[in-house]
Amino acid sequence: MRDGTVDFETEEEERPLGPALWRGWNRVCPRCGSGPMLRGYLTVRDNCPVCGESLHHQRADDGPAYLTILIVGHLMAPVILWAFVEFRPDPALLATIFGIGTVALSLFLLPRLKGAMVALQWAKRMHGFGGGSGRG
């Protein structure tokens, strides 16, 4: 507020989706791109340690897990079928190799998809991310 007038610049500031999603994928603050978004493996920080952006509004819930299952399933199922038809390996060997691959891919994707989901919510001003400047 300046001289009795409301300053709407900060509320109307554009939040481009592409850069926000990329920053979320890299698990950094969707606003500044510098501060780490996650504390540990999946816990979202309450505020960015660099710019002070409030991140506690996020409601990722089960979305990243569902997306991880969807992506891993769609990538691994055709590859398993191809490997089985082409090479006819022992079923125990096939299960071991693809079990390890599935777990590794899931562990890689889960925090990145969580970061992207939080960044999507930030960019679209969902779940409380739209209020004011957003700084804690």
ABEGO torsion letter per residue (X at the ends): XBGGBBBAAAAABBBBAAAAAAAAAAGBBAAAGABBABBEAABBBABBAAAGBBAAABBAEAAAAAAAAAAAAAAAAAAAAAAAAAAGBBAAAAAAAAAAAAAAAAAAAAAAAAAAAAAAAAAAGBGGAABEAGBX
